[in-house]
Amino acid sequence: MYNEIKNILIFKTDIATAEARHCAGKILDAHMLIHHWNVDLDDEDCVLRIVSAELTPQDVISTINNCGFFCEELAG
């Protein structure tokens, strides 16, 4: 049985409110290479997690920055 390997990419952001999450979510939901994403609004780092087999951390950072938000990869 074939299982697609997916990466979980983790980032610190300034997506700190439900409204900000909704704005970023419009872009993330439309991105064809993102299988799943979430932002932890209760975490002080507003952690963004993205599941994707194809995207690189720089792809995500560029996408989030283009939405007007800060984003940096958290070391695993």
C-alpha positions in Angstrom: 0.0 0.0 0.0 1.3 3.4 -1.0 1.3 6.2 1.6 2.1 9.7 0.4 4.8 11.2 2.7 3.8 14.7 3.9 5.9 17.2 5.6 4.7 19.2 8.6 6.2 22.6 8.4 6.1 24.8 11.6 6.4 28.6 11.8 6.3 31.4 14.3 3.9 34.1 13.0 2.1 37.3 14.1 -1.3 35.9 13.1 -2.7 36.6 16.5 -6.4 37.0 16.1 -9.3 35.1 14.5 -9.6 37.9 12.0 -5.9 37.7 11.0 -6.3 33.9 10.8 -9.3 34.3 8.5 -7.4 36.7 6.2 -4.3 34.4 5.9 -6.7 31.4 5.6 -8.1 32.7 2.4 -4.7 32.4 0.8 -3.8 29.1 2.5 -7.1 27.5 1.6 -6.7 28.4 -2.0 -3.1 27.0 -2.2 -3.2 23.8 -4.2 -0.1 22.3 -2.4 -1.3 22.7 1.1 -3.2 19.6 2.4 -4.0 21.1 5.9 -3.0 24.1 8.0 -3.8 25.6 11.4 -2.7 28.5 13.6 -2.6 28.2 17.3 -3.9 31.5 18.6 -3.3 30.4 22.2 0.4 30.0 21.7 2.6 33.1 22.2 4.3 32.4 18.9 1.0 32.1 17.0 2.4 28.8 15.6 1.4 28.0 12.0 1.5 24.3 11.0 1.2 23.3 7.4 1.0 19.8 6.0 2.4 19.6 2.4 4.5 17.1 0.5 5.7 19.7 -1.9 6.2 23.1 -0.2 9.5 24.3 1.2 9.7 26.5 4.3 10.7 29.5 2.1 7.5 29.0 0.0 5.4 29.3 3.1 7.3 32.3 4.4 6.9 34.1 1.1 3.2 33.3 1.0 2.6 34.5 4.5 4.8 37.6 4.1 2.8 38.5 0.9 -0.4 38.4 3.0 1.3 41.1 5.2 2.2 38.9 8.2 5.5 38.0 9.8 6.6 34.4 9.5 9.8 32.5 10.4 10.5 28.8 10.5 10.8 27.1 13.9 13.6 24.6 14.2 12.3 21.1 14.9 
